[in-house]
Amino acid sequence: MFNKRTRFKLEGRGLVVTFLLVLAMSQHSFAQDSNEIERKVDSVLSLMTLKEKIGQLVLYNGSWDVTGPPSDVGNKEKYEKLKNGEVGAMLNVTSVKGAKELQEKVIENSRLKIPLMFGYDVIHGYKTMFPIPLAESASWDLDAIKKSAAIAAKEATAAGINWAFGPMVDISRDARWGRIMEGAGEDPYLGSKIAVARIQGFQGTDLASKETLAACAKHFAAYGFAEAGRDYNTVNIGEYELHNTVLPPFKAAADAGVATMMSAFNEVNGIPATAHKELQRDILKDTWKWDGFVVSDWASIMEMTFHGYSKDRVHAAEQAIIAGNDMDMEGRAYEIGLEKLVKEGKVDVKLIEDAAKRILRTKFRLGLFEDPYKYCDENREKNDIYTKAHLEASRDVAKKSIVLLKNENNVLPLKKELKSVAVIGALADDKDTPIGSWRGVAESNSAVSLLEGLKASLGKKTTINYAKGVAIGSGERSFIKALKINRDDVTGIKEAVAAAKKSELVILAIGEEAYQSGEARSQVSLSITAPQQKMFEAIYEVNKNIVVVLMNGRPLAIPTIAEKVPAIVETWHLGSESGNAIADVLTGAYNPSGKLPVSFPRHVGQMPLYYATKTTGRPSNPDGMVFWSHYTDEKNDALFPFGYGLSYTTFEYKDLVLSASSFGTGGKITATVTVTNTGDRKGKEVVQLYVRDLIGSLTRPIKELKGFEMIELNPKESKKVTFTIDEKMLQFYTPNKKWEAEAGDFKVFVGGNSVDVLESDFVFKK
């Protein structure tokens, strides 16, 4: 069980404690059923003092690589609390040496020797960087997403980490919100599928494996609906939108057995999410019967005093623990307030015991009681991080995440006879931006740049004329400090124009630097910067044969560019192998297959923008009158809609056939469509199924994604794709306060995106 360093001293009163704890831990394989784990949890809990129980609810930062304000707890005080068994977990400890040192503080000194968990923001890789989550979601490839999470888990656990603060499963429909890059986009169905894939990748089939870690679905809840897209801001959301749009990915995560969840910074309808009893205790724990634990976001318990909801930290601790928030991340509220609150009778000790049990349960499932040092393997740290195989996997996922938005006259793939190409833009030779925000322990400037990828791919047959053009950022890049953006310096345009003049084709890399999106990176503008726009216009004057390569962490509004240029490729921030992956697509070594997981606007004024809208009472203007739901200065629809993405081949949809025109409770029908590759290249297509409930007890969206399937077809090959439609697919959260399907008329749509679809009708009877 334990090695010699960690054995208990069987002396005096410690003998009884040791016997019971050893009995609770048992030495056989960790493939244990839930009843056995519960017995062990109860055995350990029975030995604990109130202070030790509260200690399990405390999460400390272990370094100054922080995701919030620096901790006010000195290292000396931390170490004393660790030695006393008054800390349950640490975060930002990113080495085997550091994890082992801190674990030893607990195991060799504390009375009960309850092991620590070590958490970290493993968002899209640990050291090998994969595409940012929004980009990866554009692959619609659940197996690829699962694999990238599994590799991230393998690397993180090799460094001593056993708990990832991911995946973020917040649905967001406002691209101004910086953290939209961290999620799966605007749709609850797609978001739910991707959430489960990431959890399965992190946790595997055995949470006790040395190569898997505990996942954390965040942020519970409605963080992506912050007013005006401003991070940490207020959320006012209706009950039905909360249940039908925001909560489904969290429910899917709970059903998938996610080990932990994180509460949100925002308030929800006047109550900070950290103290929201209806969300945390009533829905998550009671209704959903989820048995993991909830951790606060960084200091969010303490920050309820700033919300004006708590008068001080003690009051905040009372509100949070009653609401069901189990662990306090760097807030110091629980360690300061809970013991006092129990003694004063303001908090029932059973609430603290329930929280401690949930945390102990997770530690048992991780196998930490059997071996607290199981993640402290220096050989794994040397051999399992940033490997050739992991980089190859990163490149594979990256090319699958690229979305071809426009390709007039088959400008792409690049022609083999191309003699000269201008590669223009600061982002083209940028080895840091492709890593993206929330980059784990990735080394700065370690990504393959677009320029490097093209040089390796095109070789000597094509002359590459590179020009940096205008700068995007001006100043030091930092996760913590604000990024200084170049708003007016157009130096470099002359050089860019010269390169464009002497080249057959221009590859123009524009968009955002890595830290323009991410936490606290909200923006009022979704346009490219003014110097980039001026550079584009100047280049367009001398060479209209332009391929725009977008690098960005959020949807951008580029209506003028989209109208003028013949080709646009959305490449996001793709991670370590970015340049190679983009070159694979531009040269045709890989036929793009990505589809947008979020709508791209024509203008920021459309925010929030999403495909699953309601019709309103005035959806159109058949008589040419002004009195209908619209803008007077812009179209209503997206520039590029949800689910959209082109290929170097073409696909035709025909013959949408339903197996029956109606079905009832317990029954089902099928919808079959024939998809044909009408081009001359082999290609992949994501076939998408949408449903509309025409009349409901609540007004229903004009269409909702309910299924998708990726197929691969040879030229001229056809395939019939069949979807099953059953009662569960038609359910929504109704005024009856439950999920149910209502009888009535429905439409079904099938196509390659949310706009271009075939449709049919059916009736559901009860």
N, C-alpha and C positions, 0 to 999 in steps of 0.2 A: 504494500500500500504506500507508505511513506519510506523515504530512504533514511539512513542513519541520522542525518542532520535534523530530521523533522519528527523523530519519535518523541512521544510524550514521556515525561518523567513520572514513573508510577510511584509517587511518594505521597503519603498523607492523604488529605482530602482529594488530591488530584486523581487518586486511583479510581474512585467511583465515576468521576467525570470522564476519565479516559475510557473506562470499560463501556460506558453507554455510548460515547462518541464513536468508538471503534465498531461497536455493534451497528450503529446507524450507517456507517460508511461501508461496511462489508467489503470483502476482498475479491469477490467473483466478478466476472465480466460485467461491463456496464450496460449490457443489453437487458434492461430492466423494464418491467411494466410500471404503469403509473401508480398502481397501488403500493408497490414496493418503494418507489420514490417518495410517495406521500408518507409512508411509515418512517422513512429515514429523515425527512424534513421535520416531522413532528418530534422525532427523538432529539434532533439537534436543537429545535426551538425550545424544548422543555428544559434544556440546560442553560439557556441564555438569560442574562439579566436584562432589565429594561434598557440600560445604556448600551448593551451589546446589540439588542434588537434594533435600536435606533441607529446604531453604527452601520448596520447593513443598508440603511437607507441613505447613506452619505456617499457622494461621488465627488472626488477631488481631481483637479487638473494636476498632471504630473510634470509639466514643463511650461516654458513661456511661449510655446507654439500654440497660442490660444485662439479660440473661436469666439471670444468675447472679452470683456474687460479683465485685466490681470487679477488673479486671485489675491485676496488680502490675508491669506493664511500662509505664514512663513513655513519654509521647509522643516524647520525644527519642530514646530507644533504639529505639522502633518505626520512626521515620523513618530512622534509620541502617540498620536491617535492610532496610527497603524499598529504600533506595538501593543496598544491596549485593545485591539480588536474593535475599534470604533470607526472603521471605514469599510465600506462594502465594495467599492470599485474605484479604479483610477482611469483617467483618459489622457491621451496624448503622450503615452509612454511607447516609444517606437523603436525599441531594441530588446533583444533577448537579455542583454546585460541589465538594462533598466528594469525590465519586468521581473527578472530573477531577484534583483536586489530588494525591490519592494515586496515581492511575495515572501522573501525570507524574513523581512521585518515582521510580517504577520505570523508566519508559521513557526518561527523560532521564539517569538516573544509573547504572543497573545495567549489568553487562557484557553480558548476553544479552537484556535488555529483554523478559523474558517477562511478559506482561500479568497483572494481578490479576483474580480473580473477586470479585464483591461480593454477599454473601449477606444475607438478611433473613427474618424470620419472617412470610412472607406466608401467612396461615392462612385467613382468610375475607374477603379484600379487602386493599387497600393503604390508600387513603384513603376511597374509597367502600366502605362496609361491607355485606357480604352476610350472610345468616344464619350463625350459628356452624355448624361442620361437622356436628354431630349434628343440628341443625335442618334444614339443607339436605338431609341424608340422608333426612329424613322426606318429602321430595318424591318420592322414588323416580324422579325425572326426570333421567336421565343427560345429556340434552342441556342442560337448564337448569344442572346442576352444571358441566358442561364450559364453558358460556358464562361463568359467574361466575368460574371460574379463569382464563379467557382475558382477561377484563376486568381482573382483579387483576394478571395478568402485564403487560398493556398499561400500567397505571398504574405498577407497580413499575419496569419498564424505562425509563419516561419519567423516573424519578427517579435513574437510574444503576445500578439493581440488575439483576443477571443470574442470580441464583440464589435460589430460594425454599426455605426449610426447611419444606417441605410437599409432599405431603399427609401427615398422620399417618394411618397405616393400621392402627394397633393395634386388635385386637379386644378389647373389654372387656365384661364381664358383671357388673361391680360398680359400681353407681351412687355408691358412697361415694368412688370415685376421681375427683378433680377434673378430670382430663384426659379423662374420657369425653366431655366437650363438644367435644373437638377431633377426634374420630374419627367413624366411620360406624356405631357401635353394636356389637351382639352377634353378628352373623352373618357368617361368612367369605365366603359367596357374594355377598351384597349388598355387603359391604365390598370385595371384589375388584372388582366392577363399578364402584363409586364411585371406588376408587383409580385405576383406568384412566381414567375420565372426567376426573378432576382432573389427572392427568398429561398427558392429551391437551390439556386446556385450557391448562395452563402451557406446555407444550413445542410445541404446534401440530404442523404437518407439517414445519416447518423450524426447527431449533434455532438456526440462524444468523440468523433474522429479528430485527429490532430490537424487535419487539413480543412475543417469546417469551423464556422463561428456563428455566434448568435446574431441574427439580423434584428433590425429595429425599424419598423414602419413609422414614418413620420410625415407630417406633424399633425397630431390629433387635436383639433381638426379645423378645416376651412382656412388654413394659412394662405392658400393660393387665391383667396377671394378678398384680400386686403384692399380697402378703399383706395381708388386712384392708382392702384398698382404699386403703392409705396410700402416698402418692407416694414414689418412690425406694426402696421397700421390696423385700425379698427375693422372688424368684419360685421356687417349686418346682413344676415342671410335668412331667407324664409325656411320654415320647417321642412317643406317639401323639396326645395332645392338641396337642402342639407342632406336629406335622406336619399334622394334620387341621383344626385350628382357628386357630392363630396364623399359620402361615407362608403359607397360600394368598394373602392379599392382597399379600404381599411378592413371591411368585412371579409373580402377575399383573402387579405393577409392573415386575419385571425383564423379563418377556416384552413389556411395552409399551414398553420402552426407556427407563425412567426413568434420568436422567443420574447421579444420586447416591443414596446411602442413608445414613442416620444410625444409628449404634449406640445402645444404650439405657443409661440410668443403672443399671438394676437388675442384679443377678446372676441367672443362670439355673442352677439346680441346683448352686450353690456356686461358679460361675465368673462373674465380672463379664462382662456382654455385650461390653464393650469389648475384652476379651481372650479372647473365646470363639472359638477356632480352628474348631471344628466348624461353628458358625453362619456365620462370616464367610468363612473361606477354603475350607472343605470344601464346604459347601452352596451358599452364595451365588456364589462365584467359580468353583469347580471343577465342581460338579454342575450348576448352573444356567447356567454359561458366561456369566455377566454381566460386562460389561467396563467398567462405570462405577467410581466410587470411593466408599469409605466414609469418612465424616467422623464423628468422635466427637461426643457431645453435650458441652455446656459443661463443660470441665475434667474430663470423666469419666475420662480416662487418669490424670491426677494423683489423682483421687479413689479410685483403686484402692488407694492407700495407706491410706485410711480404712476400706475394706472389709476390710483385713487380708490382702490378696492380694499386695500389692507392698510391698517394704521402703522404697523411695524412688522418686522420679520417674524415675531412670535405669532402675531395675528395671521400673517400669511401662511405660516406653517400649519396652523389650525385649519384654515380654509382648504389648503391643498391636500392634506392627508384625509380630511373628511370627504373631499371630492373624489378621492381615489388615485391621487398621484403618489406613486410608491417611493421613488428615489429622487433626491434633491441634487441636481448637478450644479456644483459651485455656487449655491445660493446661501449656504450656511444657516438656513432657516430651521431645518429639522434638528441639527445638532444643538442649536441655541434654544429652540422653543419647545420641542416635543415632550421632553421629560417634565418640564414645568407645567405644560398643558395637561398632562396625564395626572399629575399630583393635584392640580386645581380642579380636576373633574371635567375639563372642557373637551378633552379628547379621550375616547374609549380606548384602552390599551389593546383591545381586540383589532382595532384598525391598524395599529402599528404591527401587531403580530401577523395580520393578513399580508401586509406589505412585505415584511421580513420573510414570510413563508414563500411568497412568490419569487423573491430574489434567491433564496436558498434552493428552491425547486429548479431554477434555471442553472444554478451552479452544479447541482447534482446531474442535470441532463448534459451539461458540458463535460462531465467526468472530472471536475476539479477536485472533488473530495477524494477521489482515488489517487490522483496525482496532480498536486498543485503546480508542478513544474512541467506539465506535459507540453506546454507551448514554448518552453525555454530550451530549444534544441539549436545549439550553435551551428551544427552541420547543416540543418535545414536553412538557417539564416544565410549561410554561405552559398547554398546550392539551389534553393527554390525561389529566389527572387530575381526578377529581371533576366529571365532566361531567353534563349533563342526561340524556344517553342512558344513562350508567352508573347514575344514580339510578333511572331508569325500569326498567332491568334488575334492579336491586336490589329494587325493589318487586315485580316480577314473580316473582322467585325466592322472595321472602319470603312472598307469599300462597300459593304452591304448597307451602311448608314447614309451614303451619299444619295441625294435626290436630284435627278435631272428635271429642272423646271421648264426649260425651253430649249429647242433644238431645231430651229428653222433651217431648211435646205441641207439638213444633215451635216452641219458644220462639224459636229462630233460624231464618231471619234475622229481624232486628228488623222489627217491623211498621211499615208506613208511617204508620199512624194513631197511633203512639206519641207521646204528648204530653209525657211527662217521663221522664227516666232519671237515676238516680244513678250517677255514675262515682266509684268509691271506691278508694283505695289510693295509697300513695306512688309505686308503680310506674306508676300511670296518668299522672302528670304528670312522669315521669322521662325526660329526654332523653339520659341517659348510659348507664343500664343496658342499653337495647336494643342498644347498640353491641357489647356482649359483651366477653368476655376475649379476649386475643390480637388486639388491635384495630389492628395496624399503626400508621400515623401519623394515624389518625382524630382529629379534633378533639373534645375533651371536650364533652359536652352538644350534640352536633350532630345527633342522631337526631330524627326526628319522633316525638313522644310519642303514646301512645294517646289522650290527651285532645285533642291537636291534630288527630289523624286523625278522631276522631268529630265534632268541631266542624265540620271541613271537609266531612265526609260527610253529617251530619244537617242541617246548616244551621240556619235559624231556626225550622223547623217543630217541632222538639223542644227542650224546655227541658232543659238539662244542669245537674244539681245536683252539683257536684264537692266531694268531701271527701278530704283527704289521708289521714285515718285514722292508724294507727300507723306509726312509722318502722321501716324494716328495718335499715339501717345507721346507725351513729352515729359519725361521724368522717370523716376524709379518705379518699377513694378513691385507691388507689395499686396499680399492678401489683406493686411490690416490697414494700410494707409490708402487714402483715396487716390485714384489714378488721375493724373493730369492729362486731359484730352486736348489735342491740337484742334482748335476751332477756326484758326485764321491764317496760319502759316502755309502758303502755297509753294514754298521752295521745293523744287524738284519736278514741277510740272514740265518745264522746258526739256529736261532730260528725258522724261517719260514720252513726250511727244516725239522727240528725236528717235527714240527706240521704236516707236510705233510706225513712223514713216518708213523706216528701212526694213520692215518685216511684213511677211505675207499675212500673218494673223497675230492678234494680240490676246494674250491670256492675262486678264486683269484681276488681281486678287484684292478684294475690298471687303470691308465689314467692320468687325469689332476686335479689339485686343481681348486677351483672356479675362482680364479683370474688369471689363465693362459689364459683364453679367456675373451673376452669383449673389450671395447674401449681401444685402445692403447696397446693391448696385441697381437700384431702380432708376428709370429714365423717363423724362417727359417726351422725348423724341425717339422715334423708331427709324429715322432716316440715317443714311450714312453721313459722316461729318461733311461740312461744307467744303473743306479742301479736297476730300475724296470726290465729291460731286463735281467740283470744278475740274479736277484732273480727268474724270471720265469725259466730260464735255469737250475738253481740249483734245483728247485722244480720238474721240468720235469724229471730230472735224477732219482728221487726217487719215483715219483707218477705221472703217465701219465693221470690219470683219473681227468682231470682239467676242471672246468667250469670257463671261464674268464668272469668277470663282468666289462665291460668298463664304466668308469665314465668320461665324457669329454664334452667340449663345442663346439667341432669341429670334423670333420672327422679325424681319425688317420690312419696312415700307419702301419699296423701290419702283414705283409705278413708271417713272420716266425711263429708267434703265430697262425695265421689263418690256417696254414698248419698242425701244430702239434696237437693242442688241439681238443678234440671232441666237445666242446660246447662253444659258445660265445654269450653273451647277451649284447646288446648296451642299457645302461640305462641313458646315458647323465647326466645332473644335474636336478633332478626331483622335487626339491622343498621340502616343509615341511614334506610330508609323504613318502619321497623317500624310506626308508628302508622297510616300510610296503608294498609298491607297488612292489618293487623288489622281496620281499619274496612271494607275491601273485603269481608272475610269476614263480619263481624258484620251488615252491612247487606244481604248477599246479592249485592253487585256481583260477587263471585267465589264460586263454589260450592266449598267445601273439598274437597281431593282427597288430602291428606297421609295417610301411614300410618306407624305407629311403627316406627323402626329398632331399638328396644330395648324390652324389657318394663318395664312400670311395676309396682312392687311394692305389696303391701298393707302391708308392714312392712319396716323395714330388716333385721330378722332373717332375711329370706329371701335376703339377698345371699350369694353371687352368684346371680342369677336369670336364666334364659334358657329359651327354648322348646325347644331341641334337647337335652332331657335324656335320660337313660337310664331304663329302667323299674325297675331294681334287682330283686332277687329277691322283694321283697314290695311290689308296686306298688299293691295295693288291700286292702280289708278286706271281702270278700264275706260273711263270717260275723259281722261286727260286732266282731271282735277288735281289740285295741289294737296288736297286733304287726305293724305295717306302716309303710312309710316316710312319715312325716307329722309335722306339728306338733300338739301338743295344744291350742294356743291360737290357731291361725290356719290358714287354708287353704293348700294348696301352690301353687295357681296364681297367675298375675299378676292384678292389678286390671284392667289393660289390657294385652292380650298383644301380642307382636311381630306386626307387619304390620297392626295394627288401626287403623281410622280410618273415621269416618262421613262422609256426604254429606247435602246438603239434598234429595237424591233417594234412592231405594232400588234395590238391585240383587238380582236373583234368579239363582241358579246352578242349572242343571239339565242332565240328560243328559250326564254324563261318560262318554265312549265311547273305548275303546282300539281302535286299528286291528288289533291282534292280541293274543292272550293270552300270547305268548312271543316271544322273539327270541334270537339267538345272537351270537357274536363277529363283528364287522363289520356286523351288522344294526342295525335300529332299529324303533321303533314310534312312533305318535303318540297323544297324549291330547287329545281335543277336548271342550270344554265350551261350553254355550250360556249367555250372560250377557244378561239383559234388564233394561233400565231400567224398573222398575215404578212409578216416581214421576211427577211432573209437571214436572220440571226437567231440563234438559240437565246431564249430569255426567260426571266422569271416575272410572274405577275401575282400581285396580291388581290385576290378576288374578294370583294367586300359585300356583306349582307346588311341591309338596313330595313327597319320596320317602322311603320307609323300607325299609331292608334288614333283613328279619325275622330272619335267622340269619347270623352272620358269624364269621370267625376272631377278631374282636374284637367285644365288645358294641357295638351301633350305636344312634344316637339314635332317639327315637321318630318324628321327622321332621326333614328337612333341606330348606331352601329350595334349589331347583335351577333356578328360572326365574321370570320375571315379565314381564308386558306391561301397559302402560297403554293403556286404550281410552277413548273418549269416545262416549257414546250419547245420542241424543235421547229424549224421553219415549216409552215403549212400544217403543222400538227394541231389537232383539236382534242379537247378533253371536256367531258361533262363533269361539272362540279355540283355537288349536292349538299344542301344545308337542311337540317331538321328544324322545324318550327314546332315548339311545344308550348304548353301553358306557362312554364317557368320563364320562357323567353319574353312573354308578354306582360310579366308582372311589373308593378311599380308601387311605390309607397303612396297609399291612397288616403283620403280623409278618414278612413276607418282605422288609421294608425297602424297599418300593417302592409306587408308586401302581398299583392294579389293581382290576378288578371281579371279584367272586366270584359264581359260579353260585348260584342259589337263588331263593327267593320274595321278592317285593317288593310294597309297597303304594304307590300314587300318590294324592296328595291335591290337589285344586284348590279354591281359595276366595278370599275377600276378606281373610282374615287367617290366622294360623297355627292357629286353633282351629275356626272355622266353615268346614268343608270338606266337599266330596263326596269319596268314595274309591272306588278300584277296585284290582284285583290283576293282576300279571303275573309271568312267570317269565323269568329270564335263564339261558340255557344256554351251556355252554362245550364 
